[in-house]
């Protein structure tokens, strides 16, 4: 498989696509997601303990902010790698895909 075809395979159809993250970037994402997972368990515990709603809502807001941070990081990587690769290959359909993804993120 050539480097070019390998790069395109990473960004092929959504069921086939793979992304390549450096070990450092992947470790950072996993650490952030583990922290978010812990925050979600914490919110569940707050609800089980009948914690005041405003406090729970503030914790949920913090989780949403953390998830947005992960999304921003992934979006940046995607735009700097797969999107550029596909445009250079003449595949402009990636722009429509990207706009759809951004619209979902901004809901």
VENUR-V343256 format. One record per run of one state. SS is the DSSP state (h for helix, s for strand, l for the rest). FROM is the first residue (numbers start at 0). TO is the last residue. If there is no record, write none. Layout:
SS&FROM&TO + SS&FROM&TO
//
This chain:
l&0&1 + h&2&9 + l&10&21 + h&22&47 + l&48&51 + h&52&87 + l&88&91 + h&92&104 + l&105&106
//
